[in-house]
Amino acid sequence: MNNNHRLSRVAATVATLAAAALGWPAAAGADAQMCPRVDGNQMCHFEASGPYSDVDVVFPANYPDQQAMTGYFSKVVDDYSNARGPLSNLTSPTALDVTSDRYSSGPQQAGTQSVVAKIYQNLGGAHPSTWYKSFNYNLANHTPITYDALFRPGTQPLQAILPIVQKALTDRYGSAVSIPADTGLDPANYQSFAITNDAIMFFFDQNGLQPALEATQVSVPRSAIAPMISPGIA
């Protein structure tokens, strides 16, 4: 076990006892290790620092499909630790920083909940990376909302979405942004999204749509794609 994991497990035990005393929601097993502290906004905080390594992961503690979310972030931390290598071998700073934003649509009990995490990873090289991971949940039927579930079968939403994305990024970054059709029409590049009452927000990884393009997001008005959105999406 490396020093980061040893320290985090000790912190998890202490923080879990403290959380119980304060009446915070209890977590078990891997959930407790990834969520040793819950703040007043019901956000989990996982922190593990050591020489040349800084880990800070923040994500909701009360998402409807909490196990899936916690499992993902646990893997992100493990992958970072494995790629970074032993702390004793490090000669330059490394970091993993995860921030999360929440979104919702429709009625509180029967609408949707979305969480989008922005993940920054620096393994000590010249080129750190940033990517997104989203979680979307339909409270009406108690199921996750994937990209395929977001749209009606047989529709081609990206034909309408790509021009909106292209214009938004051109306005933001200038004419240097030109998204190739095979990239802009590939559903794999639209897997991270959030649902609101007015828009579907798409989040694009660093270099995802075009080389050298930073991680970014575009809000697509629901009115532009309303006929193609699945009827069960509030």
C-alpha positions in Angstrom: 0.0 0.0 0.0 1.5 3.4 -0.9 1.7 6.3 1.5 -1.2 8.2 -0.1 -3.6 5.2 0.3 -2.4 4.5 3.9 -3.0 8.2 4.9 -6.3 8.3 3.2 -7.6 5.2 4.9 -6.6 6.5 8.3 -8.3 9.8 7.4 -11.4 8.0 6.2 -11.8 6.1 9.5 -11.4 9.2 11.6 -13.7 11.3 9.4 -16.4 8.6 9.2 -16.6 8.6 13.0 -16.8 12.4 13.1 -19.5 12.4 10.4 -21.6 10.0 12.4 -21.3 12.2 15.5 -22.4 15.2 13.4 -25.3 13.4 11.8 -23.9 13.3 8.3 -25.0 10.4 6.0 -22.9 7.3 6.7 -21.1 5.5 3.9 -19.7 2.0 3.9 -16.7 0.2 2.5 -15.3 1.9 -0.6 -17.8 4.7 -0.2 -16.4 5.6 3.2 -12.9 5.6 1.9 -13.8 7.9 -1.0 -16.0 10.1 1.1 -14.3 10.7 4.4 -15.7 14.2 4.8 -19.1 15.7 3.8 -19.5 19.4 3.9 -22.7 21.5 4.5 -23.6 21.4 0.8 -23.6 17.6 0.8 -20.3 17.3 -1.1 -17.8 14.6 -0.5 -14.2 15.6 0.0 -11.3 13.2 -0.6 -7.9 14.5 -0.1 -4.5 12.8 -0.1 -1.3 14.8 -0.2 2.4 13.7 -0.1 5.7 14.7 -1.5 5.2 15.9 -5.1 1.6 14.6 -5.1 -1.6 16.4 -4.4 -5.0 14.8 -4.7 -8.3 16.7 -4.2 -11.6 15.1 -5.3 -15.0 16.8 -4.6 -18.3 15.2 -5.7 -21.9 15.0 -4.4 -22.6 12.8 -1.4 -26.3 12.4 -2.2 -26.6 11.5 -5.9 -29.3 9.0 -6.6 -26.9 6.5 -8.1 -24.1 7.1 -5.6 -22.4 3.7 -6.0 -21.7 4.3 -9.7 -20.3 7.8 -8.9 -18.1 6.7 -6.1 -16.8 3.7 -8.0 -15.8 6.0 -10.9 -13.9 8.4 -8.7 -12.2 5.5 -6.8 -10.9 4.2 -10.2 -9.8 7.7 -11.2 -7.7 8.0 -8.0 -6.3 4.4 -8.4 -5.4 5.1 -12.1 -3.7 8.3 -11.2 -1.7 6.6 -8.4 -0.6 3.8 -10.7 0.4 6.1 -13.5 2.2 8.5 -11.1 4.1 5.7 -9.5 5.5 5.5 -5.9 5.9 8.7 -4.1 9.6 7.9 -3.4 10.3 8.0 -7.1 8.8 11.4 -7.8 11.1 14.3 -8.8 8.5 16.8 -10.0 5.0 17.8 -8.8 2.0 15.7 -9.8 -1.7 16.4 -9.1 -5.2 15.1 -9.5 -8.0 17.7 -9.0 -11.7 16.9 -9.4 -14.4 19.5 -9.2 -18.1 18.8 -9.6 -21.2 20.8 -10.6 -24.8 19.8 -10.2 -27.7 20.5 -12.5 -31.4 19.6 -12.6 -34.6 19.8 -14.7 -38.3 19.2 -14.2 -40.1 18.5 -10.9 -38.0 17.9 -7.8 -39.3 14.3 -7.4 -39.8 13.3 -11.0 -37.3 15.3 -13.0 -33.6 14.7 -13.7 -30.4 15.2 -11.8 -27.1 15.7 -13.5 -23.5 15.9 -12.1 -20.6 16.9 -14.3 -17.1 16.4 -13.0 -14.1 18.2 -14.4 -10.9 16.2 -13.9 -7.4 17.7 -14.1 -4.5 15.3 -14.0 -0.8 16.2 -14.0 1.6 13.3 -14.0 4.7 15.5 -13.9 5.2 16.0 -17.6 4.8 19.0 -19.8 1.2 18.2 -20.9 -1.4 17.8 -18.1 -4.8 16.6 -19.3 -8.3 17.7 -18.5 -11.5 15.7 -19.2 -15.1 15.5 -18.1 -17.3 12.8 -16.7 -21.1 13.2 -16.4 -23.7 11.4 -14.4 -27.4 11.8 -15.3 -30.4 10.2 -13.6 -34.1 10.1 -14.3 -36.0 10.4 -11.0 -39.3 9.4 -12.6 -38.2 5.9 -13.6 -35.1 5.5 -11.4 -32.7 4.9 -14.2 -29.4 6.5 -15.5 -29.7 8.7 -18.6 -27.1 7.8 -21.2 -26.6 9.6 -24.4 -28.7 7.0 -26.3 -31.5 7.3 -23.7 -31.4 11.1 -24.0 -32.7 11.1 -27.6 -35.6 9.3 -29.4 -34.5 6.2 -31.4 -33.9 6.8 -35.1 -33.2 10.5 -34.7 -30.0 12.3 -35.7 -29.6 15.0 -33.1 -26.0 15.8 -33.9 -27.0 17.1 -37.3 -28.7 19.9 -35.4 -26.3 20.1 -32.5 -23.0 20.4 -34.4 -23.7 23.7 -36.1 -24.6 25.2 -32.7 -21.4 23.8 -31.1 -19.3 25.1 -34.1 -20.8 28.6 -33.8 -20.4 28.8 -30.1 -16.8 27.7 -30.2 -16.0 30.0 -33.2 -17.5 33.0 -31.2 -15.5 32.0 -28.2 -12.1 31.2 -29.7 -12.2 32.7 -33.2 -12.1 31.3 -36.7 -9.2 29.0 -35.8 -11.8 26.5 -34.5 -13.0 24.2 -37.2 -14.5 20.9 -36.2 -14.1 18.1 -38.7 -17.4 16.4 -39.6 -16.3 13.0 -38.5 -15.4 14.3 -35.1 -18.4 16.7 -34.7 -20.9 14.0 -35.7 -19.4 11.2 -33.5 -21.6 10.5 -30.5 -18.5 9.4 -28.6 -17.6 13.1 -28.2 -21.0 14.0 -26.7 -21.1 11.5 -23.8 -20.6 14.1 -21.1 -23.7 16.3 -20.7 -26.0 17.9 -18.2 -29.8 18.4 -18.5 -31.5 21.7 -17.4 -35.0 23.1 -18.1 -33.7 25.3 -20.9 -30.7 23.4 -22.4 -28.7 20.3 -22.8 -25.1 21.3 -21.9 -22.3 19.3 -23.6 -18.8 19.1 -22.2 -15.8 18.4 -24.4 -12.5 16.9 -23.2 -9.2 18.7 -23.9 -8.3 18.0 -27.5 -11.6 16.2 -28.0 -13.0 18.2 -30.9 -9.8 19.7 -32.2 -6.1 19.4 -31.3 -4.9 22.0 -28.9 -8.5 23.0 -27.9 -8.9 23.3 -24.2 -11.6 21.4 -22.3 -14.8 23.4 -22.9 -18.6 23.3 -22.9 -21.5 24.4 -25.1 -25.1 24.9 -24.1 -27.6 23.8 -26.7 -31.1 25.2 -26.3 -33.7 22.5 -25.8 -35.9 24.3 -28.2 -33.4 23.5 -31.0 -33.6 19.8 -30.5 -36.9 19.4 -28.6 -38.5 16.9 -31.1 -35.6 14.6 -30.7 -35.4 14.5 -26.9 -36.9 11.3 -25.4 -40.4 12.0 -24.1 -39.5 10.7 -20.6 -36.8 13.4 -20.1 -38.4 16.2 -18.0 
